[in-house]
Amino acid sequence: MKLKLALHWKILIGMTLGVLFGLMMSLLDGGKGIVQDWVKPFGKIFINALKLIAIPLILAALIKGVSDLKDISKLSKMGGRTIGIYLATTLVAVSIGLFLVNIIKPGNSITESTRTEMVSNYTDNTQTYKETAKRQKAAGPLKPLEDLVTDNIFASATSNRNMLQVIFFAVFFGIGLILIPPELGSTVKHFFDGFNEVILKMVDLIMLAAPYGVFALLAAIVVEAPSVDLFKALAWYSLTVVIGLFIMICIYTLLVFLITKKPPRFFINGISPAQLLAFSTSSSAATLPVTMERVTEHLGVEEEAASFVLPIGATINMDGTSLYQAVAAVFIAQAFGMDLDFSTQLGIIATATLASIGSAAVPGAGMVMLVGVMGYAGIPEAGLALIFAVDRPLDMCRTMVNVTGDGAVSMIVAKSVGKLGEPQIKNWDDHYKG
């Protein structure tokens, strides 16, 4: 029987082999040149493939997500509260991420010599990034707001740098699609539904190459920056993300307790199977049926509320993803010796919040959206190579946080509209007629 390994095991194997291969080649005369000429390009191809679908992913996921609401009046009560709470918790998540990464400074543990070597290896022209950072510093406080609305969406869509403008257009377009008669918008709606499926399939296909991309990226990192402090920095980076994610779960549990008066044990016990599935699949969408079952049967949320709140959550509630994007962007900037000022970090909050809304609920999509956040702040996209090694386990953790947030918000919204009752646990044979 042929043994079929799950993708995350393949990625971990590719990661390990890449490190070992890099270590071996760094000990050989001319080994570094071989890796740079014949292995590293495959890592660059993989990163370019991720960048390739960043804009289409945003357009497809956001237009579909917003237009799926169908009736704009639903936003007045339950919809307004749902989206408002999701956005508020996302803002909190990004702020926590930025606070922790600025306090812990995981990227600063990289020595100056390694940093200099990295800059020369991972960027073709570091001066470009320095000039970009200078321009952002000189811009006025309302510049990000001014830049939000583009005068040419086609021009904006040609550069990952303009991700925020594309997000604004996608949301605006989705609202317009809801407001026109269904018979007039059905063709456009079907197109974007299909377009979204195609893009998600492209993500799947690109992720099939992830083990090889990781191998190439890790091998190049090892031969180009063989010092231990890089790996020490990765450990600090991972710890920063995990601390932030743990704080978010504590915040969800506290909110549920304060608003619904349900004890923390009740909430955690009710949602834990969905958390474990989210951890193993790294997909909020794949976990949705289990989340729905746990929330309605074990947490007492009525089906009418759960069926509205949870699907929206699977689309726009990506608190774990947005926290990770904030930490990752600043970590990479620190690793490259870039000093991000306060206004740029405020821009990261806005970009990461909106980008997380457009993140598809599938493994690897967060990495794609990170390209846009980094593009906004002028951080070298090649720095993705630094964090991809630990991205898969962190992806599993942040998906668990996303699903926990979905469960918490569904309880809070249900309580606010009188749709929260007592758990009604069903057994598998309740409907069996013997």
HUTA-V770574 format. One record per residue. N is the residue number from 1. RES is the residue in three letters. PHI is phi in whole degrees, -180 to 180 (NA if undefined). Layout:
n & res & phi
N & RES & PHI
N & RES & PHI
//
This chain:
n & res & phi
1 & MET & NA
2 & LYS & -79
3 & LEU & -82
4 & LYS & -110
5 & LEU & -84
6 & ALA & -69
7 & LEU & -58
8 & HIS & -67
9 & TRP & -69
10 & LYS & -63
11 & ILE & -64
12 & LEU & -63
13 & ILE & -66
14 & GLY & -60
15 & MET & -63
16 & THR & -63
17 & LEU & -64
18 & GLY & -62
19 & VAL & -63
20 & LEU & -63
21 & PHE & -64
22 & GLY & -62
23 & LEU & -62
24 & MET & -64
25 & MET & -69
26 & SER & -71
27 & LEU & -87
28 & LEU & -93
29 & ASP & -67
30 & GLY & 79
31 & GLY & -64
32 & LYS & -61
33 & GLY & -64
34 & ILE & -62
35 & VAL & -64
36 & GLN & -66
37 & ASP & -85
38 & TRP & -116
39 & VAL & -115
40 & LYS & -55
41 & PRO & -56
42 & PHE & -68
43 & GLY & -66
44 & LYS & -65
45 & ILE & -61
46 & PHE & -64
47 & ILE & -63
48 & ASN & -63
49 & ALA & -64
50 & LEU & -65
51 & LYS & -66
52 & LEU & -57
53 & ILE & -102
54 & ALA & -61
55 & ILE & -66
56 & PRO & -58
57 & LEU & -64
58 & ILE & -63
59 & LEU & -58
60 & ALA & -66
61 & ALA & -67
62 & LEU & -73
63 & ILE & -64
64 & LYS & -64
65 & GLY & -61
66 & VAL & -71
67 & SER & -70
68 & ASP & -66
69 & LEU & -66
70 & LYS & 64
71 & ASP & -116
72 & ILE & -64
73 & SER & -67
74 & LYS & -64
75 & LEU & -72
76 & SER & -67
77 & LYS & -119
78 & MET & -61
79 & GLY & -65
80 & GLY & -61
81 & ARG & -66
82 & THR & -61
83 & ILE & -65
84 & GLY & -60
85 & ILE & -68
86 & TYR & -59
87 & LEU & -67
88 & ALA & -64
89 & THR & -68
90 & THR & -67
91 & LEU & -60
92 & VAL & -62
93 & ALA & -62
94 & VAL & -64
95 & SER & -65
96 & ILE & -63
97 & GLY & -59
98 & LEU & -66
99 & PHE & -61
100 & LEU & -65
101 & VAL & -69
102 & ASN & -79
103 & ILE & -82
104 & ILE & -76
105 & LYS & 50
106 & PRO & -63
107 & GLY & -72
108 & ASN & -76
109 & SER & -77
110 & ILE & -80
111 & THR & -70
112 & GLU & -60
113 & SER & -67
114 & THR & -65
115 & ARG & -61
116 & THR & -61
117 & GLU & -65
118 & MET & -63
119 & VAL & -59
120 & SER & -72
121 & ASN & -82
122 & TYR & -103
123 & THR & -130
124 & ASP & -79
125 & ASN & -149
126 & THR & -67
127 & GLN & -61
128 & THR & -57
129 & TYR & -69
130 & LYS & -65
131 & GLU & -65
132 & THR & -61
133 & ALA & -61
134 & LYS & -64
135 & ARG & -62
136 & GLN & -65
137 & LYS & -66
138 & ALA & -77
139 & ALA & -69
140 & GLY & -72
141 & PRO & -65
142 & LEU & -95
143 & LYS & -59
144 & PRO & -60
145 & LEU & -68
146 & GLU & -64
147 & ASP & -74
148 & LEU & -62
149 & VAL & -102
150 & THR & -89
151 & ASP & -96
152 & ASN & -154
153 & ILE & -65
154 & PHE & -68
155 & ALA & -67
156 & SER & -63
157 & ALA & -73
158 & THR & -88
159 & SER & -141
160 & ASN & -64
161 & ARG & -66
162 & ASN & -102
163 & MET & -57
164 & LEU & -63
165 & GLN & -66
166 & VAL & -67
167 & ILE & -62
168 & PHE & -59
169 & PHE & -62
170 & ALA & -63
171 & VAL & -64
172 & PHE & -60
173 & PHE & -63
174 & GLY & -62
175 & ILE & -65
176 & GLY & -60
177 & LEU & -66
178 & ILE & -69
179 & LEU & -79
180 & ILE & -88
181 & PRO & -56
182 & PRO & -54
183 & GLU & -67
184 & LEU & -80
185 & GLY & -95
186 & SER & -62
187 & THR & -64
188 & VAL & -64
189 & LYS & -61
190 & HIS & -63
191 & PHE & -61
192 & PHE & -71
193 & ASP & -61
194 & GLY & -67
195 & PHE & -60
196 & ASN & -62
197 & GLU & -63
198 & VAL & -63
199 & ILE & -64
200 & LEU & -63
201 & LYS & -67
202 & MET & -63
203 & VAL & -59
204 & ASP & -57
205 & LEU & -66
206 & ILE & -64
207 & MET & -68
208 & LEU & -64
209 & ALA & -86
210 & ALA & -56
211 & PRO & -58
212 & TYR & -75
213 & GLY & -62
214 & VAL & -64
215 & PHE & -56
216 & ALA & -65
217 & LEU & -65
218 & LEU & -68
219 & ALA & -61
220 & ALA & -66
221 & ILE & -61
222 & VAL & -66
223 & VAL & -75
224 & GLU & -90
225 & ALA & -138
226 & PRO & -73
227 & SER & -70
228 & VAL & -66
229 & ASP & -65
230 & LEU & -66
231 & PHE & -72
232 & LYS & -64
233 & ALA & -63
234 & LEU & -62
235 & ALA & -65
236 & TRP & -66
237 & TYR & -60
238 & SER & -61
239 & LEU & -62
240 & THR & -60
241 & VAL & -63
242 & VAL & -64
243 & ILE & -61
244 & GLY & -60
245 & LEU & -65
246 & PHE & -64
247 & ILE & -61
248 & MET & -63
249 & ILE & -64
250 & CYS & -63
251 & ILE & -65
252 & TYR & -57
253 & THR & -62
254 & LEU & -66
255 & LEU & -61
256 & VAL & -61
257 & PHE & -65
258 & LEU & -68
259 & ILE & -92
260 & THR & -102
261 & LYS & 65
262 & LYS & -86
263 & PRO & -65
264 & PRO & -53
265 & ARG & -61
266 & PHE & -60
267 & PHE & -66
268 & ILE & -64
269 & ASN & -62
270 & GLY & -69
271 & ILE & -95
272 & SER & -58
273 & PRO & -61
274 & ALA & -68
275 & GLN & -62
276 & LEU & -66
277 & LEU & -66
278 & ALA & -62
279 & PHE & -64
280 & SER & -82
281 & THR & -98
282 & SER & 58
283 & SER & -140
284 & SER & -65
285 & ALA & -67
286 & ALA & -65
287 & THR & -84
288 & LEU & -53
289 & PRO & -58
290 & VAL & -70
291 & THR & -59
292 & MET & -60
293 & GLU & -65
294 & ARG & -69
295 & VAL & -68
296 & THR & -77
297 & GLU & -87
298 & HIS & -108
299 & LEU & -111
300 & GLY & 83
301 & VAL & -81
302 & GLU & -66
303 & GLU & -59
304 & GLU & -59
305 & ALA & -76
306 & ALA & -63
307 & SER & -70
308 & PHE & -92
309 & VAL & -72
310 & LEU & -69
311 & PRO & -62
312 & ILE & -64
313 & GLY & -61
314 & ALA & -64
315 & THR & -93
316 & ILE & -110
317 & ASN & -94
318 & MET & -128
319 & ASP & -60
320 & GLY & -61
321 & THR & -66
322 & SER & -69
323 & LEU & -63
324 & TYR & -63
325 & GLN & -63
326 & ALA & -65
327 & VAL & -64
328 & ALA & -63
329 & ALA & -62
330 & VAL & -71
331 & PHE & -59
332 & ILE & -65
333 & ALA & -61
334 & GLN & -62
335 & ALA & -62
336 & PHE & -92
337 & GLY & 74
338 & MET & -89
339 & ASP & -107
340 & LEU & -86
341 & ASP & -77
342 & PHE & -62
343 & SER & -66
344 & THR & -65
345 & GLN & -70
346 & LEU & -63
347 & GLY & -63
348 & ILE & -63
349 & ILE & -59
350 & ALA & -65
351 & THR & -66
352 & ALA & -66
353 & THR & -64
354 & LEU & -72
355 & ALA & -65
356 & SER & -66
357 & ILE & -64
358 & GLY & -85
359 & SER & -67
360 & ALA & -69
361 & ALA & -83
362 & VAL & -132
363 & PRO & -61
364 & GLY & 91
365 & ALA & -68
366 & GLY & -60
367 & MET & -65
368 & VAL & -64
369 & MET & -69
370 & LEU & -61
371 & VAL & -56
372 & GLY & -68
373 & VAL & -63
374 & MET & -67
375 & GLY & -61
376 & TYR & -60
377 & ALA & -86
378 & GLY & 72
379 & ILE & -90
380 & PRO & -58
381 & GLU & -65
382 & ALA & -62
383 & GLY & -65
384 & LEU & -55
385 & ALA & -58
386 & LEU & -71
387 & ILE & -105
388 & PHE & -64
389 & ALA & -58
390 & VAL & -109
391 & ASP & -70
392 & ARG & -61
393 & PRO & -62
394 & LEU & -70
395 & ASP & -62
396 & MET & -62
397 & CYS & -67
398 & ARG & -73
399 & THR & -66
400 & MET & -60
401 & VAL & -68
402 & ASN & -57
403 & VAL & -68
404 & THR & -61
405 & GLY & -63
406 & ASP & -57
407 & GLY & -64
408 & ALA & -65
409 & VAL & -66
410 & SER & -62
411 & MET & -67
412 & ILE & -66
413 & VAL & -65
414 & ALA & -60
415 & LYS & -63
416 & SER & -70
417 & VAL & -114
418 & GLY & 70
419 & LYS & -115
420 & LEU & -110
421 & GLY & -123
422 & GLU & -93
423 & PRO & -59
424 & GLN & -124
425 & ILE & -76
426 & LYS & -108
427 & ASN & -92
428 & TRP & -62
429 & ASP & -107
430 & ASP & -60
431 & HIS & -99
432 & TYR & -76
433 & LYS & -104
434 & GLY & -87
//
